Structures are given as C-alpha cells and as structure tokens.
Amino acid sequence: MTEDAPSGSAPTLEMRGITKRYPGVVANDRIDLDVRRGEIHALLGENGAGKTTLMNVLYGLARPDEGKILLDGQQIQIAGPSDAIARGISMVHQHFMLVPVLSVAENVILGAETMSNAVFVDRREASKRIAALAARFGFDLDPDAKVGSLSVGQQQRVEILKALYRDARILVLDEPTAVLTPGETEEIFALLRRLAADGRSIVFISHKLYEVLEVADRITVIRRGRVIGERRPAETTEEELAELMVGREVELTVDRGESHAGEPVLRVEGLRVADDRHHEVVPGASFEIRAGEILGVAGVAGNGQDELVQALIGLRRCLGGKITLMGRDVTGLSPRRMNEAGVGYVPGDRHRFGLILSFPVYDNLVLTSYYRPPFAHGLLRNDSAILDFAAAQIERFDIRTPSAQVKTSTLSGGNQQKVVVAREFDRELKVLILDQPTRGLDVGSIEFIHRQIIAKRDAGTAVLLVSAELDEVLEMSDRIVVMYRGRMVAERDGRTADKSEVGLLMATGGQGGAATPKEAWA
Amino acid sequence: MSGPVTKRRPARHRNAIVNAIVASAQPIAEPLVAILLALLVGAVGITMLSGLLAGHSSFDVGLPVAAYLALLGGVASPNGFTSTLVYATPLILAGLGVGLGFKAGLFNIGGRGQFLFGTVGAMAVATTVGTTQSSYITVPLALLAGAAFGAVAGFIPGFLKATSGAHEVVTTIMLNYVFVFVTYWAISGPLVLPNAHQPITADVTTRNAALPIILGRDGNAGILLALAAVPIIWFLLYRTTLGFEIRSAGANPDAARYGGMKTSRLIVLTMSIAGLMCGLAGATTLMGVVHQIAPGYDTTVGFDAITVALLGRSNPIGILFSGLLLGAMRAGSQSMQVQAGVPAELVDALQAIILVFLVVNALRRWLDRRAAKRGSTPLIDADAAQAAEGVA
C-alpha cells in the first residue's frame, strides 16, 4: 500500500459511461473508471459482474455501445489489441499467451521484433533491452530458459515483461493470482508496487478481498455491470467490500461451530498410489476421519493430494495399503461401489470429473445415480422422475439457471459447482471427500458451499477437505493434517493451528523440527 | 503485434452475436451449408468440365443447372422415389451404426468389413437353412445371422481397444482387409454354388431368402427395417440408461468413469452394436438388391455411412434424412447422366466434397474443445456469455 499515491494528479486513463450490451443482458451499464499515474487500481466484482467485459472494451476486443475512453485527456477509439498496445495499454490474461517451446527472450520480442536488417531479428539488441528491464524491476528470469520449463509464476512474469518491453504505461492484470501459490502472490505484489513506483498504472482485476486490500491504492467495486462504489483500502473492510460486491451481507467466515466427533468412519493405512506416469507420488498415507468432523488436508498443490483422493473414491488403483469404511475393507472398490457405500465426492477439476458440460443440468444431477430407481427401471430411464428431482435440487441449492434443460456449460462457475454439490450432498453420506470445493468461486458461492459442508458434518458425515487455499483449510477444519510429498507429516488442531507454522510445514515438510510421535506418521 | 491499425470491427464482438444466432439454428445449419457449398463447388466443376463433354460448348454455365434439374427429376419420378429408398436403406442402417460410435467417441471405419461379414452371415443361412425351410423362417434367420456376424466384426476392434488400448481407427481399417478376404474365401469355399465355374454363391431367391418386394418394381422390405431402426436407436440413445452411458463416455470419459460407468465394457458394447447395424446393412443389400455374392463383391456403404453420420450429426433422425439425401443423389445420378450428359460419378464427387466441409468443421470444433481443455482463452467472451446465459 503506497500511502502517498498521487491522488491529486490528473487521471491517465478515463472511461466514461461505458455501456456494453449483449443479447439479453447489459454487461456494462454506464461504468465510469479512472486510473491515475503510478496507481494500482483494483477492479473488484463477482464472476460475471462485467469486469472482463470492461477490460475487453479497454483492450479493443469489444466495442462499447455507449461511452468514451480518454487517454491523457484525449478521447481515443481503440480499434483492437494492437492499437491498445501501441497506445501503451497492455493486458495479462488469466491464461497466458506464450509459446512454450520458445525461450523467454523470444517470447518477449515475439510480434515486436527489432530487426537488424530486413531479414534477421536483432537478438543482441533485444537481449540487452530485456536484461535492462529485468534488472530495473528485479525480475528473476533467465532470458534463455524455455518458457515451457518455467513455473506458472515465472510464466506470468514473462507476460508482464512482454508488456513492459512494449512500453506499457497501463497494465491490466486479469485475476493474476488465481494460479499462484501464496509465495508467488507476494512476489507479484512486490513487482506491481515497483511498477507503480516507476509511474506506471496498474488495473488489477480480482474477486479476492484480502488481495485487493493488500495491494491496491483504490478499489472500484462492480456488481451486475454497474459501479457500486469506490473505496480506499485504509477506509474499508473485507466485510464492507463483500457486501458491496454481492449486494447483501456475507459471512466471510462461516462459523464452523463445535464438532461432535464420533466413531472413526474412514481409516486409511499406508496407502500407496502412483500418478499417471507411474511415479509413486503417495508412498504411504495414513489417517482416519471420525463421524461429524472435518479433516483438512493442507498442502501445496502437487504433493499427491489428487492421487490420494482419486484412490479413495476408486478412480485410481491402490498399489498398497488399506482403506476401511465403517470397519469394512473397501480397498480397490469401483467408483460406483464406493458411491453406494456412502462416499460422496466433489472433484477438484469439476470440468474433467465432476460434470459433462455438454449435457443438460438434469443429466448432470443424476450422473452417479441415473441407473437406480426412481431414475431408471432396468434399462429404461424415467425422465419425469429425473426432471422432478432436478427441479427440486435447483430450488433447494439455489442453482441459478433458466431451466434444468440448458447445457451445463452455460452456467457460471459457481452454479456449475452447485450442480456438483447438489448431486453429491443430497443423500445420506458416511464420508464426503472434497477436493478444492471452492476453487475459482466468488464469495457468495463460497459462503453457500461452506454452509452446506458444515451442515453435512453436523449430520454426522466424516468430511475430508483437501485444499490448496490454506485459509480455507484453517477456517473449516476441525483437525488439520499437512501433506508433503505424499505423506502426512504433521497434525494440528483446526482451531488453534498457527497459519505461518502450517504454511512452513507445507513448504518444507517440517524437516529439521523435532518430530513428535504424531508427526512420525506414515 | 504493433502492426498497422486495422479498421476491422472487433472480432470478438461480432463473434458473440454471430455465435448466438448460429447456436439457435446450429443442428441443421451446418449440414445445410455443407450441402449447398458442395453443390456450388460441383457446379463450378461441371462448368469447367463441360468442354470435355459431347455436345456442349466449353464453359457452359447452363450445364450445372441442367444436371441438377435432371438429378431432381430422376428422384421425383415414382421409380426414382423407390430407388431412393432402396439406396438409402443400407446408408441409414450403417449410418446409425457409425453415428452410435461417434456418440460414444469411437470412430468406426470398419463399416466395410462389418457390412461384408454380415453379408456372409446372411448368405450362410440362405445356403444351409434356405434349402429346406420356407422364406418365413429363412428370411428372419438370415437377417439375424447378418446382424450377428456384423456384431462379431464390430466386437473384435472394441475388445482390442478395451483390453489393449489399440485404437479403433487402426484396427477397423486393418480388419476391413481381413473381412474382404474372408468374403472371398467364403464364396470360393463353404458358400460356393455347387457346380459353378467360378467362386460365386447361389441366388438368394432360389434359397427362400430374398426380401419381399413391398414398393414398386424393386422396393424391398429392407426399407421398413431401416425406417424402424431409426426410432429404435433413438430410443436406445435417449431413453435408456445404456444410451446415457454411451453418450456420457463419448462426451467426457473421465466423468463417465466417476459416474460409475464401466467405460471399457461400453466400448465393446457400442462397437458390437455399430457392427450389428453395418452387418444388417450388408444382409439387406444381399437379400433385397444384389441377391448373390459374385467374385470381387465389395461395398462403399461402410465409408458412405461416415458421411451420413457426420451429415446427420450422429442424431438418428438426422441420419434418416442424410441417408435419404445421399440415397436420392444415387437414385438421380443415372438420369443426370442420360439427360444432361454429366457422368453419374459426379455424385461421388459431391458426396466427397460434403464430407470435406463437414470434416473441416468437425476438426475446428475438436480443436476448440482441446484448446478449451488446455485452458486457452475461449472464442466467446466468457464473462458476457456467463452473464447472458447463467444469471438470466
């Protein structure tokens, strides 16, 4: 937070009364936005609020129906991305536009090559400029490294470097932290502050409240295509921002209440699982979950959580170890047998495992139960029973959809996830396995899903919550285990666990610290 | 990227509107456009070739019109109507089989082999049962045998894929050759007509295995079978749990597996049903049209069925219409040759051009899907699309 943001200076960029209509919806309704020199300006709003549309207008990807754009007080028309770039406006998309087989330097100069003559690219000049930029803003990047070999965080920095190479004065970042680890997020924030201090303007699109409070100089909140308010981080709170964003009071932290843990329901002993490339990424995981408790699994993504969860629900073969459900050995059962044994599952990748996007909503609501009465009698589907069920679930779980017949792909991310939740939560469950249940969702949907999880726990279900969002694990879990390289390396009480300690355990696996008997698990 | 400023309208904006319009007419629009474009390209081809044809000045622009009118005229006559149905029968049956495969995400190029093996199955019944039993017994048995043989021919690549992962495109193409030679072996050995001087089978009419004529001069009862198969396959796909599983496995195999469906079993089952339909196409062609298997007997139905299924977008009702269309083109091709002097083979060219246009589009969709899976930016503005359709 740069307290001395040049608040008095004239805006570099002004968007006045921008209106953009799509058939049946007004995506932007008379939006005013101004961005000053050297300012980090956050654009906060739920998914579908119109943030991306507004930025597409700025970037020349969409033409506004009304309104005007002023750059340094001059009204301009932006014909397309190349025009925007020529005027010093650059955009870093959520999904990177990089060529993996080319080097960092080649990616940066791609499309803006300096030619030494008519045929050859002046690589030496390009390298010099890139090195100078990298040094000036403290980029930690090897210009000759292949982009495909870089981490996501590094690739994002290549995108930013690309923009700087093109002399971007206004840099738009569309949800830049969605793909980053907490450490990478800190690094990108530091970089953005350096860029702002250099006199560049940054538009930071996000729906994460704590982020915009941390990094922005000013925050503009958009809801349903309209500007709802403008705040400075020092003058506002997460609660106020959430209310502005959603339009009602939101509980950011669902009160998890007391857990009344009962008998152990699911016991996992020495489970060994390999990934698709036959690497044994889970070399021996052991834990148990009791009825009526939420066991949170904290861990940096890629430490075997996906494989562990897939083995638990029967999607992946167990190489060894034992899974016991209510005293019964269920190791190696098929997904259907596990489902029938009372195991519910919300997959981390809802587009891959959770939903068939090209199918209507009602088909997805019965994806695991379509073969059972009342939805089917023998081979015959009972469509009216399925439709009745779908209507009831849409009502109960507040799934915002025009009807049960529309393709699931047309729903917003939050509503798609509600379809999965409605399917998995609506029955007696012994165990509920949640893999990143709120990834990519906005605060309203997160609140809803967290409430449903608590309700399930209070009904006596044993809940396993796997999440890369440490905050989510800390807020929701009754007990926390830290997963590191496929093993459970530590266990903490969910209510007293220390965030920085758990974060350190996630990053290092707790090596060096004295291992208590509990930590010597596995 | 810092090229000259273009005056082009923003592509995304235009795309969003065009996409919305196209989406509402999509199911029919794409095949119709493919057909129209093929006719257009065909017209250009006819004009270019007109100099080579007797009795025409070079670049006779009137010739394509005359040719297409003759084609239409050939179809519109009573005989043309009947032969449209006769030509369409195997196309619809095999098209349903190939389309079912598409629904499950399987590309069955083995229609040729399955068709031929079905022919052998039907002929086997005709040569054995047909000598002693009446047609009331022989005909249904021969049809059943054709279906069963076809199912076996489809089962093999399905089984190979399910157990070893061998891709069905490779195995079905290879098996086509196997079944071509199995057919030659059958007509020169077990099914050969006694005392014949060449490898040829008996005529099914002499073995009580000919399909009855129900329409005009040569409209055989296979037509009814094809018409009945359409609602049956539709019902299978959209009203049974098996159909739901087939469609799920095709649309998202991972989600299908999570939903508890046994995808390898589905592959075997779907390929078997696809083979069954192609075998039935072979049996009806033998029993209703060609009546005996002569040396060098072969078929293009297996490949034509791919066009039919693509043109019908794998939907049974769409396949009915696309089968009828391709059948009509075959039925009208003779009168086009006689009346306009344009070679009947033009129809093959038209069909091939339709296929090219369809495949290009299918490829584009496939690439889009792959891109979407890998997380690239979608072609439609996701924010607006979500707002437009999700929140409404």
Chai-1 contact restraints between the chains, C-beta under 6 A:
chainA,res_idxA,chainB,res_idxB,connection_type,confidence,min_distance_angstrom,max_distance_angstrom,comment,restraint_id
A,Y22,B,A384,contact,1.0,0.0,6.0,A-B,restraint_1
A,Y22,B,A388,contact,1.0,0.0,6.0,A-B,restraint_2
A,P23,B,A20,contact,1.0,0.0,6.0,A-B,restraint_3
A,G24,B,A388,contact,1.0,0.0,6.0,A-B,restraint_4
A,V25,B,A387,contact,1.0,0.0,6.0,A-B,restraint_5
A,V25,B,A388,contact,1.0,0.0,6.0,A-B,restraint_6
A,A27,B,A384,contact,1.0,0.0,6.0,A-B,restraint_7
A,A27,B,A387,contact,1.0,0.0,6.0,A-B,restraint_8
A,G48,B,Q386,contact,1.0,0.0,6.0,A-B,restraint_9
A,G48,B,A387,contact,1.0,0.0,6.0,A-B,restraint_10
A,G48,B,V391,contact,1.0,0.0,6.0,A-B,restraint_11
A,T52,B,D383,contact,1.0,0.0,6.0,A-B,restraint_12
A,T53,B,D383,contact,1.0,0.0,6.0,A-B,restraint_13
A,T53,B,A384,contact,1.0,0.0,6.0,A-B,restraint_14
A,L61,B,P10,contact,1.0,0.0,6.0,A-B,restraint_15
A,L61,B,R12,contact,1.0,0.0,6.0,A-B,restraint_16
A,A62,B,P10,contact,1.0,0.0,6.0,A-B,restraint_17
A,A62,B,R12,contact,1.0,0.0,6.0,A-B,restraint_18
A,A62,B,H13,contact,1.0,0.0,6.0,A-B,restraint_19
A,R63,B,P10,contact,1.0,0.0,6.0,A-B,restraint_20
A,R63,B,H13,contact,1.0,0.0,6.0,A-B,restraint_21
A,A79,B,V5,contact,1.0,0.0,6.0,A-B,restraint_22
A,S82,B,M1,contact,1.0,0.0,6.0,A-B,restraint_23
A,S82,B,G3,contact,1.0,0.0,6.0,A-B,restraint_24
A,D83,B,V5,contact,1.0,0.0,6.0,A-B,restraint_25
A,I85,B,M1,contact,1.0,0.0,6.0,A-B,restraint_26
A,A86,B,S2,contact,1.0,0.0,6.0,A-B,restraint_27
A,H93,B,T377,contact,1.0,0.0,6.0,A-B,restraint_28
A,H95,B,G375,contact,1.0,0.0,6.0,A-B,restraint_29
A,H95,B,S376,contact,1.0,0.0,6.0,A-B,restraint_30
A,H95,B,T377,contact,1.0,0.0,6.0,A-B,restraint_31
A,G111,B,M1,contact,1.0,0.0,6.0,A-B,restraint_32
A,A112,B,M1,contact,1.0,0.0,6.0,A-B,restraint_33
A,A112,B,S2,contact,1.0,0.0,6.0,A-B,restraint_34
A,P335,B,Y258,contact,1.0,0.0,6.0,A-B,restraint_35
A,P335,B,G260,contact,1.0,0.0,6.0,A-B,restraint_36
A,R336,B,G260,contact,1.0,0.0,6.0,A-B,restraint_37
A,N339,B,G260,contact,1.0,0.0,6.0,A-B,restraint_38
A,R352,B,D254,contact,1.0,0.0,6.0,A-B,restraint_39
A,F353,B,D254,contact,1.0,0.0,6.0,A-B,restraint_40
A,F353,B,A255,contact,1.0,0.0,6.0,A-B,restraint_41
A,F353,B,Y258,contact,1.0,0.0,6.0,A-B,restraint_42
A,I356,B,S248,contact,1.0,0.0,6.0,A-B,restraint_43
A,I356,B,A251,contact,1.0,0.0,6.0,A-B,restraint_44
A,I356,B,N252,contact,1.0,0.0,6.0,A-B,restraint_45
A,I356,B,A255,contact,1.0,0.0,6.0,A-B,restraint_46
A,S358,B,A251,contact,1.0,0.0,6.0,A-B,restraint_47
A,L367,B,G259,contact,1.0,0.0,6.0,A-B,restraint_48
A,T368,B,G259,contact,1.0,0.0,6.0,A-B,restraint_49
A,Y370,B,T241,contact,1.0,0.0,6.0,A-B,restraint_50
A,Y370,B,F244,contact,1.0,0.0,6.0,A-B,restraint_51
A,Y371,B,T241,contact,1.0,0.0,6.0,A-B,restraint_52
A,A376,B,T241,contact,1.0,0.0,6.0,A-B,restraint_53
A,L379,B,T240,contact,1.0,0.0,6.0,A-B,restraint_54
A,L379,B,T241,contact,1.0,0.0,6.0,A-B,restraint_55
A,L379,B,L242,contact,1.0,0.0,6.0,A-B,restraint_56
A,R381,B,R239,contact,1.0,0.0,6.0,A-B,restraint_57
A,R381,B,T241,contact,1.0,0.0,6.0,A-B,restraint_58
A,P402,B,A392,contact,1.0,0.0,6.0,A-B,restraint_59
A,T410,B,E389,contact,1.0,0.0,6.0,A-B,restraint_60
A,L411,B,G390,contact,1.0,0.0,6.0,A-B,restraint_61
A,S412,B,Q386,contact,1.0,0.0,6.0,A-B,restraint_62
A,S412,B,G390,contact,1.0,0.0,6.0,A-B,restraint_63
A,N415,B,G390,contact,1.0,0.0,6.0,A-B,restraint_64
